[in-house]
Amino acid sequence: MLIKSNYMKTKLLYLFALICGAMPASAQTQPVNDNNTPLHLMKPAYRHGYGIPSTTEVKQTMDKVLRYISSETPAVLVDQKSGREVTKLTDINEHTGLKQGGFRLTSYEWGVTYSGVLAAYNATGDKAYHDYVAERHRLLADIAPYFRKMHEKGKKIDVNVRRVVDPHALDDAGAVCCSMIKAMLDEPTLPLRPLIDNYMDYILNKEYRLADGIFARLRPQKNTVWLDDMFMGVPAIAYLGRLTGERKYYDEAAHQVLLFAERMFVREKGLFRHGWVEAMQPHPAFHWGRANGWAILTMCEVLDVLPQDHPDRQKILSLLREHMAGLAALQHHDGYWHQLLDRDDTYLETSATAIYAYCFAHAINQGWIDAKAYGPVALLAWHAVDAAVNDKGQVENVCVGTGMGFDAAFYGYRPVHVMAAHGYGPVIWAGAEIIRLLGQQHPKLNDSAVQFYDEEVPTQEPIFNYDGKIRF
């Protein structure tokens, strides 16, 4: 017992010294070795954070981003000739437009942001998140009839409002529409239904499709399928099913997911290709990070509303699990994913990492995947995302808007920029789901590693034996 006691005292002494960054005087006079120092207790030199963040820390990062985007996205109309604010709807004319900030209130990136901010409100109850979305949604609803009348008369209108009244692409319609449906599901009295119906008319009836009905584009080649369009169109259709109760929308959303998977999912890698061209042989596979993010986010969105008895639900759930296994295997040890997921010579990119952080955490919280296997992936990803948010609340290392290419250089050399709008919504969305993860799951550092347990661990002592019950 004396030997054991002395050993434990020595171990604790060295642990204290390692934590404090200093060694006791006796250790300074002799070489460190495995006999006199518990080397396994040495602190790793992580580049970013590691371990289990507090909900307070997570929300502080989210709040910083919210403050920044609030300052960069004024919900204000101005006369574009004089710069004066337009406060009366009856004063709207062809010179009126949305006041320009750093980001566009009607872009698909901001549709993602609205959904992320709504999720943050639901996770935290902080009304600042609710009000951010409500103010901008309501502004668009209020001004749309006035701009529509001018547009129908052939007058040129602000392009950012034109996207609302006359969408020309899924990018114009799907993400913003889906955020509005979510807002209406929470608050049915919001005056958003005319905008939703207009967006959905474009998505369901006007978007270009191939013969089997899959969404497609005529660029960069004839009959090209973009993985991006899986997200730009499908979640809104699924959520319209929830809003209306009509099963045909669930059927169409599920059908689209499986059509995309048939062409785009590379099963041996567990990853999606970015583009598929009907006339191209073979079909090159460039596994762009953010596009894979749109795919996995789509599956999460669809599964959130798809009825449990839907015949395609298990197929989509299996696809989600295959994709998550493929992604998890490629996570960098700093928590990020590469711009081209399977090419570690390409840079580490934040927007895809934030989307994955959300999706892994969400899938765990929904019971779709195993917390023990994937919880550490989600938390490591969050630490990377957190490190990418600078003191101003800007999100760094985000790939700018990206078309489609069929060579590695096109993707590998895409610029990054703090004003790339694609990172902001995913960061807030990820934070919201990590807060839910910390509240619903039982993560703990054990022997310096993040572990997820089935129940609360009521000790800070290491657990060296675990038989399904907490024993220490």
VOTI-87413 format. One line per field, with one value per residue (C-alpha): residue number from 1; residue in three letters; x, y, z. Coordinates in pm, 1 decimal, always signed. Layout:
<rs>
n	c(NUM|...) .
res	c(ALA|...) .
u	c(X|...) .
v	c(Y|...) .
w	c(Z|...) .
</rs>
This chain:
<rs>
n	c(1|2|3|4|5|6|7|8|9|10|11|12|13|14|15|16|17|18|19|20|21|22|23|24|25|26|27|28|29|30|31|32|33|34|35|36|37|38|39|40|41|42|43|44|45|46|47|48|49|50|51|52|53|54|55|56|57|58|59|60|61|62|63|64|65|66|67|68|69|70|71|72|73|74|75|76|77|78|79|80|81|82|83|84|85|86|87|88|89|90|91|92|93|94|95|96|97|98|99|100|101|102|103|104|105|106|107|108|109|110|111|112|113|114|115|116|117|118|119|120|121|122|123|124|125|126|127|128|129|130|131|132|133|134|135|136|137|138|139|140|141|142|143|144|145|146|147|148|149|150|151|152|153|154|155|156|157|158|159|160|161|162|163|164|165|166|167|168|169|170|171|172|173|174|175|176|177|178|179|180|181|182|183|184|185|186|187|188|189|190|191|192|193|194|195|196|197|198|199|200|201|202|203|204|205|206|207|208|209|210|211|212|213|214|215|216|217|218|219|220|221|222|223|224|225|226|227|228|229|230|231|232|233|234|235|236|237|238|239|240|241|242|243|244|245|246|247|248|249|250|251|252|253|254|255|256|257|258|259|260|261|262|263|264|265|266|267|268|269|270|271|272|273|274|275|276|277|278|279|280|281|282|283|284|285|286|287|288|289|290|291|292|293|294|295|296|297|298|299|300|301|302|303|304|305|306|307|308|309|310|311|312|313|314|315|316|317|318|319|320|321|322|323|324|325|326|327|328|329|330|331|332|333|334|335|336|337|338|339|340|341|342|343|344|345|346|347|348|349|350|351|352|353|354|355|356|357|358|359|360|361|362|363|364|365|366|367|368|369|370|371|372|373|374|375|376|377|378|379|380|381|382|383|384|385|386|387|388|389|390|391|392|393|394|395|396|397|398|399|400|401|402|403|404|405|406|407|408|409|410|411|412|413|414|415|416|417|418|419|420|421|422|423|424|425|426|427|428|429|430|431|432|433|434|435|436|437|438|439|440|441|442|443|444|445|446|447|448|449|450|451|452|453|454|455|456|457|458|459|460|461|462|463|464|465|466|467|468|469|470|471|472) .
res	c(MET|LEU|ILE|LYS|SER|ASN|TYR|MET|LYS|THR|LYS|LEU|LEU|TYR|LEU|PHE|ALA|LEU|ILE|CYS|GLY|ALA|MET|PRO|ALA|SER|ALA|GLN|THR|GLN|PRO|VAL|ASN|ASP|ASN|ASN|THR|PRO|LEU|HIS|LEU|MET|LYS|PRO|ALA|TYR|ARG|HIS|GLY|TYR|GLY|ILE|PRO|SER|THR|THR|GLU|VAL|LYS|GLN|THR|MET|ASP|LYS|VAL|LEU|ARG|TYR|ILE|SER|SER|GLU|THR|PRO|ALA|VAL|LEU|VAL|ASP|GLN|LYS|SER|GLY|ARG|GLU|VAL|THR|LYS|LEU|THR|ASP|ILE|ASN|GLU|HIS|THR|GLY|LEU|LYS|GLN|GLY|GLY|PHE|ARG|LEU|THR|SER|TYR|GLU|TRP|GLY|VAL|THR|TYR|SER|GLY|VAL|LEU|ALA|ALA|TYR|ASN|ALA|THR|GLY|ASP|LYS|ALA|TYR|HIS|ASP|TYR|VAL|ALA|GLU|ARG|HIS|ARG|LEU|LEU|ALA|ASP|ILE|ALA|PRO|TYR|PHE|ARG|LYS|MET|HIS|GLU|LYS|GLY|LYS|LYS|ILE|ASP|VAL|ASN|VAL|ARG|ARG|VAL|VAL|ASP|PRO|HIS|ALA|LEU|ASP|ASP|ALA|GLY|ALA|VAL|CYS|CYS|SER|MET|ILE|LYS|ALA|MET|LEU|ASP|GLU|PRO|THR|LEU|PRO|LEU|ARG|PRO|LEU|ILE|ASP|ASN|TYR|MET|ASP|TYR|ILE|LEU|ASN|LYS|GLU|TYR|ARG|LEU|ALA|ASP|GLY|ILE|PHE|ALA|ARG|LEU|ARG|PRO|GLN|LYS|ASN|THR|VAL|TRP|LEU|ASP|ASP|MET|PHE|MET|GLY|VAL|PRO|ALA|ILE|ALA|TYR|LEU|GLY|ARG|LEU|THR|GLY|GLU|ARG|LYS|TYR|TYR|ASP|GLU|ALA|ALA|HIS|GLN|VAL|LEU|LEU|PHE|ALA|GLU|ARG|MET|PHE|VAL|ARG|GLU|LYS|GLY|LEU|PHE|ARG|HIS|GLY|TRP|VAL|GLU|ALA|MET|GLN|PRO|HIS|PRO|ALA|PHE|HIS|TRP|GLY|ARG|ALA|ASN|GLY|TRP|ALA|ILE|LEU|THR|MET|CYS|GLU|VAL|LEU|ASP|VAL|LEU|PRO|GLN|ASP|HIS|PRO|ASP|ARG|GLN|LYS|ILE|LEU|SER|LEU|LEU|ARG|GLU|HIS|MET|ALA|GLY|LEU|ALA|ALA|LEU|GLN|HIS|HIS|ASP|GLY|TYR|TRP|HIS|GLN|LEU|LEU|ASP|ARG|ASP|ASP|THR|TYR|LEU|GLU|THR|SER|ALA|THR|ALA|ILE|TYR|ALA|TYR|CYS|PHE|ALA|HIS|ALA|ILE|ASN|GLN|GLY|TRP|ILE|ASP|ALA|LYS|ALA|TYR|GLY|PRO|VAL|ALA|LEU|LEU|ALA|TRP|HIS|ALA|VAL|ASP|ALA|ALA|VAL|ASN|ASP|LYS|GLY|GLN|VAL|GLU|ASN|VAL|CYS|VAL|GLY|THR|GLY|MET|GLY|PHE|ASP|ALA|ALA|PHE|TYR|GLY|TYR|ARG|PRO|VAL|HIS|VAL|MET|ALA|ALA|HIS|GLY|TYR|GLY|PRO|VAL|ILE|TRP|ALA|GLY|ALA|GLU|ILE|ILE|ARG|LEU|LEU|GLY|GLN|GLN|HIS|PRO|LYS|LEU|ASN|ASP|SER|ALA|VAL|GLN|PHE|TYR|ASP|GLU|GLU|VAL|PRO|THR|GLN|GLU|PRO|ILE|PHE|ASN|TYR|ASP|GLY|LYS|ILE|ARG|PHE) .
u	c(+0.0|+290.3|+445.1|+110.5|+57.2|+403.8|+356.6|+25.7|+178.0|+460.8|+217.1|+0.5|+305.4|+424.7|+72.6|+48.7|+387.0|+292.0|-34.0|+140.8|+412.4|+696.0|+879.5|+967.0|+1325.2|+1417.0|+1312.9|+1527.8|+1840.2|+1774.0|+1667.4|+1295.4|+1224.6|+944.2|+1035.4|+1021.2|+756.9|+404.5|+471.3|+122.3|-5.9|+192.2|-27.1|-33.2|+46.0|-291.2|-299.8|-658.4|-885.2|-951.8|-1190.4|-1539.1|-1634.2|-1886.1|-2217.9|-2121.2|-1806.5|-1997.1|-2261.8|-1999.7|-1861.4|-2209.9|-2296.7|-1979.4|-2077.0|-2435.4|-2317.3|-2093.1|-2353.7|-2612.2|-2384.2|-2321.2|-2682.0|-2899.5|-3273.0|-3326.7|-3451.3|-3271.3|-3303.4|-3007.4|-2955.3|-2954.5|-2864.9|-3151.1|-3349.2|-3694.7|-3932.0|-4272.7|-4371.7|-4571.6|-4247.7|-4094.3|-3999.7|-3751.0|-3467.1|-3540.9|-3330.9|-3202.7|-2923.8|-2597.7|-2390.1|-2126.5|-2376.2|-2698.6|-3024.7|-3176.5|-2889.5|-2885.3|-2598.2|-2826.5|-3104.8|-2860.9|-2786.5|-3155.6|-3196.8|-2885.7|-2997.0|-3344.9|-3179.1|-2974.2|-3289.8|-3446.8|-3131.7|-3066.7|-3394.1|-3202.7|-3451.8|-3175.1|-3154.6|-3529.9|-3546.6|-3260.0|-3448.6|-3796.6|-3691.5|-3540.7|-3811.5|-4079.8|-3903.8|-3894.8|-4261.5|-4362.4|-4175.0|-4231.8|-4575.3|-4446.0|-4140.5|-4344.7|-4575.5|-4281.7|-4116.6|-4433.5|-4446.4|-4097.1|-3918.9|-3572.2|-3564.6|-3296.3|-3148.6|-3152.8|-3530.1|-3572.8|-3448.2|-3751.6|-4023.9|-3887.6|-3635.6|-3419.2|-3241.1|-3259.3|-2992.6|-3246.5|-3523.8|-3458.9|-3255.6|-3442.5|-3775.9|-3690.3|-3595.8|-3931.2|-4120.3|-3934.6|-4021.8|-4389.1|-4394.4|-4286.7|-4508.8|-4800.2|-4916.6|-4603.6|-4697.8|-4457.9|-4688.4|-4706.7|-4326.7|-4309.6|-4565.9|-4375.7|-4044.4|-4200.7|-4362.3|-4014.7|-3861.4|-4138.4|-4248.0|-3976.6|-3632.4|-3460.3|-3460.6|-3333.7|-3567.5|-3603.9|-3688.1|-3356.6|-3266.3|-3002.7|-2834.4|-2712.1|-2371.8|-2083.0|-2196.4|-2533.1|-2730.8|-2503.2|-2612.7|-2467.4|-2448.6|-2517.2|-2871.0|-2954.4|-2957.9|-3078.4|-3405.3|-3480.0|-3511.9|-3768.6|-3980.7|-3960.5|-4051.1|-4344.8|-4471.0|-4454.3|-4622.8|-4909.1|-4936.9|-4938.3|-4748.0|-4661.8|-4395.6|-4231.9|-4232.2|-4067.7|-3802.0|-3709.7|-3709.5|-3467.7|-3227.2|-3211.6|-3171.8|-2874.1|-2724.0|-2757.2|-2540.5|-2320.5|-2241.8|-1911.8|-1980.9|-1626.7|-1518.6|-1837.6|-1828.4|-2025.5|-1875.4|-1940.4|-2062.4|-2208.6|-2240.3|-2481.3|-2265.0|-1931.7|-1754.4|-1616.6|-1764.6|-1475.9|-1512.8|-1389.7|-1505.4|-1539.4|-1588.0|-1869.8|-2071.4|-2052.2|-2171.1|-2477.9|-2550.3|-2526.2|-2715.8|-2992.7|-3025.4|-3045.9|-3311.1|-3518.2|-3497.8|-3609.9|-3951.7|-3992.3|-4260.4|-4129.5|-4333.2|-4216.8|-4092.2|-3768.4|-3676.4|-3447.3|-3269.0|-3189.4|-3086.2|-2849.0|-2703.9|-2650.6|-2463.1|-2241.3|-2159.6|-2079.8|-1847.1|-1665.0|-1635.2|-1524.0|-1234.7|-1098.5|-1112.2|-778.3|-627.4|-686.1|-1058.9|-1105.4|-1167.7|-973.8|-1105.7|-1092.1|-1182.7|-959.4|-660.5|-462.6|-246.7|-543.3|-612.6|-824.3|-1160.8|-1403.8|-1750.2|-1753.2|-1615.8|-1893.9|-2161.2|-2016.3|-1995.9|-2367.5|-2462.0|-2262.0|-2396.8|-2750.8|-2744.2|-2623.8|-2893.4|-3158.1|-3037.8|-2934.2|-2567.6|-2365.9|-2250.2|-1953.4|-1819.2|-1902.9|-1935.5|-1559.6|-1569.9|-1836.5|-1655.8|-1319.7|-1488.4|-1642.2|-1301.6|-1176.3|-1475.3|-1433.2|-1067.9|-1172.0|-1385.4|-1171.5|-1217.6|-1449.6|-1680.0|-1562.4|-1523.1|-1183.1|-1058.2|-1388.6|-1375.5|-1539.2|-1825.7|-1724.8|-1847.4|-1762.3|-1434.4|-1288.7|-931.9|-774.3|-620.0|-960.6|-1064.2|-726.0|-654.2|-996.2|-942.7|-1061.3|-1202.1|-1367.6|-1643.8|-1736.1|-2091.8|-2096.4|-1934.9|-2159.9|-2481.4|-2303.4|-2096.8|-2406.2|-2596.4|-2308.1|-2286.4|-2658.8|-2639.1|-2324.6|-2513.2|-2789.0|-2527.3|-2373.0|-2717.4|-2838.3|-2525.0|-2264.2|-1915.9|-1618.3|-1241.3|-1110.6|-739.1|-703.0|-940.6|-1296.2|-1537.8|-1916.5|-2100.1|-2457.6|-2508.1|-2372.0|-2025.5|-2030.8|-1655.1|-1343.9|-1139.0|-1014.2|-1234.8|-1006.2|-1279.1|-1618.8|-1869.6|-2175.2|-2202.4|-2001.8|-1750.5|-1449.1) .
v	c(+0.0|+234.6|+174.3|+238.8|+554.9|+691.1|+615.1|+797.9|+1096.9|+1107.3|+1074.1|+1356.1|+1574.0|+1530.8|+1580.9|+1909.5|+2013.5|+1927.9|+2120.7|+2423.4|+2410.2|+2353.3|+2049.6|+2001.4|+2083.1|+1714.9|+1643.3|+1927.6|+1748.8|+1420.5|+1320.5|+1260.9|+895.3|+644.2|+556.7|+902.6|+1074.3|+968.7|+1064.1|+967.9|+1266.0|+1516.3|+1771.6|+1740.9|+2053.9|+2078.8|+2342.8|+2430.5|+2334.6|+1981.3|+1828.4|+1925.5|+2291.4|+2452.4|+2569.9|+2919.0|+2908.9|+2781.2|+3050.8|+3322.4|+3227.3|+3218.4|+3557.0|+3706.6|+3589.7|+3711.5|+4057.9|+4073.2|+3964.0|+4194.3|+4487.7|+4369.8|+4296.7|+4603.3|+4538.4|+4875.8|+5017.4|+5310.1|+5532.4|+5411.5|+5751.5|+5966.3|+5704.6|+5821.1|+5564.7|+5475.5|+5422.5|+5420.4|+5131.0|+5370.0|+5554.2|+5248.2|+5314.5|+5191.7|+5361.6|+5179.6|+4887.6|+4702.1|+4886.2|+4715.5|+4559.9|+4292.7|+4017.4|+3980.1|+3925.0|+3715.4|+3488.7|+3114.1|+3162.7|+3381.6|+3126.2|+2890.5|+3164.8|+3217.5|+2843.7|+2838.3|+3141.6|+2992.4|+2675.6|+2890.7|+3051.0|+2709.0|+2582.7|+2884.8|+3074.3|+3396.2|+3630.7|+3813.6|+3516.2|+3507.4|+3880.1|+3875.6|+3638.3|+3778.6|+4133.0|+4032.3|+3785.2|+4040.5|+4312.6|+4087.5|+3998.1|+4363.4|+4493.6|+4204.6|+4315.8|+4662.6|+4534.5|+4264.1|+4522.9|+4721.3|+4405.0|+4296.2|+4637.4|+4577.7|+4819.4|+4729.5|+4649.4|+4577.8|+4238.9|+4129.5|+4175.7|+4032.4|+3699.7|+3700.3|+3805.7|+3630.7|+3354.2|+3241.1|+2946.2|+2706.8|+2924.8|+3208.5|+3000.0|+2690.3|+2791.5|+3114.3|+2942.8|+2660.3|+2907.7|+3080.9|+2752.3|+2677.0|+3020.4|+2968.4|+2627.7|+2805.1|+3110.9|+3034.9|+3397.7|+3523.3|+3676.0|+3455.4|+3219.2|+3425.0|+3426.4|+3054.1|+2974.4|+3183.7|+3015.2|+2669.9|+2738.3|+2793.6|+2488.8|+2245.7|+2376.4|+2585.9|+2450.2|+2257.6|+1878.8|+1570.9|+1307.3|+1121.8|+1443.9|+1517.8|+1886.2|+1987.6|+2285.8|+2377.1|+2483.7|+2429.8|+2155.8|+2056.4|+1846.9|+1882.3|+1767.1|+1975.6|+1826.3|+2178.6|+2158.2|+1870.1|+2128.3|+2424.1|+2248.1|+1936.2|+2049.4|+2314.4|+2047.5|+1821.9|+2104.9|+2199.7|+1851.6|+1932.4|+2271.1|+2138.3|+1778.0|+1664.1|+1341.5|+1417.7|+1664.3|+1406.3|+1165.0|+1417.2|+1512.8|+1149.5|+1070.6|+1356.9|+1242.9|+893.9|+1026.7|+1235.6|+940.1|+717.0|+947.0|+1117.7|+886.2|+700.5|+409.4|+276.4|+610.6|+702.8|+1044.2|+1236.3|+1372.3|+1739.0|+1718.9|+1470.7|+1546.2|+1333.4|+1310.2|+1263.6|+926.9|+840.2|+1053.9|+1219.1|+1233.9|+1547.8|+1530.1|+1898.1|+1955.7|+2210.4|+2026.8|+1713.0|+1938.0|+2035.6|+1667.7|+1554.6|+1861.1|+1777.8|+1427.2|+1561.0|+1814.0|+1555.8|+1296.9|+1560.4|+1583.2|+1264.3|+1043.8|+741.5|+509.0|+658.6|+376.8|+559.8|+665.4|+369.7|+406.6|+770.2|+686.7|+416.5|+662.5|+917.6|+661.4|+555.7|+917.7|+994.9|+696.5|+817.8|+1170.7|+1070.9|+870.9|+1182.3|+1434.5|+1608.0|+1582.7|+1957.3|+1897.4|+2035.6|+1867.0|+1937.7|+2141.4|+1822.4|+1570.5|+1285.8|+1502.7|+1607.2|+1838.3|+2078.7|+2333.8|+2292.1|+2463.4|+2603.3|+2609.8|+2237.3|+2165.0|+2371.3|+2189.8|+1854.1|+1964.4|+2039.2|+1721.1|+1482.6|+1643.9|+1648.3|+1287.3|+1185.0|+1388.9|+1237.1|+884.5|+810.9|+738.5|+619.9|+890.0|+682.3|+656.7|+1001.7|+1231.4|+1293.8|+1378.1|+1642.9|+1804.2|+1806.1|+1971.5|+2235.3|+2322.4|+2378.3|+2595.7|+2793.7|+2857.9|+2997.7|+3275.3|+3583.8|+3858.6|+4055.6|+3758.2|+3695.0|+3336.9|+3269.8|+3011.9|+2988.6|+2896.2|+3160.0|+3077.0|+2792.0|+2669.9|+2331.4|+2200.4|+1867.0|+1905.0|+1924.3|+2268.3|+2431.4|+2327.5|+2327.9|+2690.8|+2842.5|+3153.4|+3189.0|+3511.3|+3636.9|+3791.6|+3457.1|+3431.1|+3051.3|+3017.5|+3224.6|+3025.6|+2690.9|+2822.6|+2936.9|+2622.3|+2405.7|+2592.0|+2549.1|+2173.7|+2138.4|+2307.8|+2048.9|+1772.6|+1888.7|+1898.1|+1560.8|+1346.1|+1252.6|+1339.2|+1320.9|+1341.7|+1005.6|+932.0|+1253.6|+1139.6|+1251.3|+968.0|+959.2|+754.1|+631.2|+810.3|+1103.8|+1042.3|+1178.3|+1195.1|+1355.6|+1043.6|+831.4|+533.4|+236.8|-25.3|+28.9|-253.1|-53.1|+107.9|+394.5|+248.8|+433.4) .
w	c(+0.0|+78.3|-263.9|-434.1|-229.5|-308.4|-676.4|-685.0|-505.6|-757.8|-1046.2|-919.4|-856.5|-1212.8|-1348.3|-1158.6|-1293.4|-1648.9|-1621.5|-1477.3|-1740.6|-1494.1|-1356.7|-990.8|-892.6|-856.5|-1213.8|-1341.5|-1219.9|-1395.7|-1747.2|-1796.9|-1856.3|-1833.1|-1474.8|-1318.0|-1534.6|-1642.4|-2003.7|-2117.4|-1918.7|-2123.8|-2295.8|-2678.3|-2878.4|-3052.5|-3323.7|-3232.9|-2945.9|-2834.3|-2588.3|-2483.5|-2519.7|-2288.4|-2426.3|-2313.5|-2527.1|-2828.4|-2799.3|-2759.6|-3099.6|-3253.4|-3101.0|-3242.9|-3591.2|-3548.4|-3447.0|-3750.8|-4004.9|-3846.4|-3915.9|-4273.0|-4375.0|-4310.9|-4350.9|-4512.5|-4842.8|-5004.4|-5305.6|-5508.9|-5671.8|-5359.2|-5098.3|-4876.9|-4680.5|-4810.6|-4518.9|-4691.2|-4912.4|-5131.0|-5213.7|-5380.9|-5742.5|-6001.3|-5815.1|-5488.5|-5374.0|-5074.1|-4895.4|-4978.1|-4704.3|-4728.0|-4808.4|-5009.9|-4821.2|-5100.6|-5206.1|-5146.3|-4902.8|-4696.4|-4720.4|-4547.5|-4295.3|-4217.5|-4151.4|-3933.8|-3734.5|-3684.3|-3554.1|-3316.6|-3181.7|-3125.0|-2952.8|-2731.5|-2695.7|-2760.3|-2926.0|-3111.1|-3347.5|-3403.3|-3468.3|-3716.6|-3946.0|-3883.7|-3969.3|-4303.3|-4402.0|-4322.6|-4521.8|-4829.0|-4784.1|-4749.1|-5052.5|-5294.9|-5426.2|-5515.4|-5697.6|-5871.8|-6023.7|-6159.7|-6291.2|-6468.2|-6637.0|-6773.9|-6543.2|-6425.3|-6053.9|-5795.7|-5887.3|-5523.8|-5515.9|-5865.1|-5725.8|-5496.4|-5740.5|-6050.1|-5967.0|-6258.2|-6095.3|-5802.0|-5640.9|-5634.9|-5486.7|-5278.5|-4974.2|-4899.1|-4960.0|-4720.7|-4448.9|-4494.0|-4466.1|-4141.8|-4009.4|-4095.4|-3929.0|-3610.2|-3663.3|-3899.3|-3902.0|-4083.2|-4423.5|-4617.5|-4805.8|-5130.1|-5150.6|-5073.3|-5342.9|-5597.6|-5516.1|-5526.6|-5863.1|-6003.0|-5831.4|-5925.9|-6264.8|-6427.2|-6336.0|-6616.1|-6578.4|-6754.1|-6894.3|-6562.9|-6377.2|-6203.1|-6169.5|-6423.5|-6590.0|-6935.1|-6805.3|-6820.6|-7061.2|-7195.3|-6946.6|-6646.1|-6301.4|-6017.3|-5669.9|-5538.1|-5680.3|-5450.3|-5170.4|-5376.8|-5458.4|-5257.2|-4890.6|-4985.1|-5155.0|-4850.6|-4615.6|-4838.2|-4762.2|-4391.2|-4445.0|-4658.3|-4542.5|-4906.9|-4959.1|-5322.6|-5206.2|-4982.8|-5275.6|-5508.0|-5252.7|-5183.8|-5556.2|-5624.6|-5350.9|-5499.1|-5854.5|-5743.5|-5558.9|-5865.3|-6075.1|-5818.1|-5525.8|-5558.7|-5328.7|-5297.9|-5148.5|-4968.3|-5140.6|-5401.9|-5722.9|-5784.7|-6142.4|-6388.8|-6760.2|-6958.1|-7271.4|-7090.6|-7072.7|-6831.3|-6553.6|-6363.8|-5985.8|-5812.7|-5452.6|-5369.8|-4997.2|-4994.2|-5258.2|-5045.1|-4764.1|-4963.9|-5026.3|-4666.1|-4544.6|-4792.4|-4653.5|-4298.6|-4400.9|-4586.0|-4307.7|-4057.4|-4222.7|-4425.3|-4263.3|-4077.3|-4298.9|-4628.3|-4855.0|-4941.3|-4589.3|-4514.0|-4848.6|-4772.4|-4417.4|-4545.2|-4796.6|-4520.2|-4310.6|-4601.6|-4675.6|-4312.8|-4290.4|-4600.4|-4465.3|-4116.1|-4257.5|-4430.5|-4145.7|-4094.6|-3746.5|-3701.0|-3743.2|-4094.0|-4426.9|-4743.5|-5036.1|-5242.8|-4977.7|-5092.2|-5189.2|-4884.3|-5093.7|-5120.8|-4849.5|-4538.1|-4589.3|-4332.1|-4490.5|-4565.5|-4218.5|-4058.5|-4258.8|-4156.1|-3791.3|-3803.7|-3988.4|-3769.8|-3452.7|-3589.1|-3702.7|-3356.2|-3185.7|-3412.3|-3336.4|-3694.5|-3623.2|-3323.4|-3082.9|-2969.6|-3324.7|-3453.3|-3151.5|-3139.6|-3512.6|-3453.4|-3160.6|-3338.8|-3636.8|-3410.2|-3264.7|-3619.5|-3704.5|-3385.1|-3470.3|-3809.8|-3655.3|-3603.2|-3344.5|-3573.8|-3617.4|-3972.2|-4092.4|-4246.1|-4497.0|-4684.4|-5051.4|-5271.4|-5504.5|-5730.8|-6065.9|-6208.3|-6344.6|-6444.3|-6323.4|-5979.4|-6027.9|-6073.8|-5722.9|-5555.0|-5639.9|-5571.9|-5356.8|-4998.8|-4854.6|-4534.2|-4746.3|-4902.0|-4773.4|-4772.0|-4428.9|-4205.6|-4196.4|-4155.3|-3861.3|-3669.6|-3766.2|-3646.1|-3316.9|-3255.7|-3306.0|-3096.6|-2811.6|-2854.6|-2866.5|-2539.5|-2380.9|-2506.5|-2511.9|-2251.0|-2375.9|-2141.3|-2162.1|-2049.5|-2057.0|-2262.9|-2540.0|-2616.0|-2542.5|-2563.9|-2299.6|-2269.4|-1940.1|-1745.0|-1602.0|-1244.2|-1198.5|-1339.3|-1260.6|-1552.8|-1635.8|-1701.3|-1690.0|-1848.3|-1868.1|-1964.9|-1624.1|-1486.6|-1239.6|-1108.3) .
</rs>
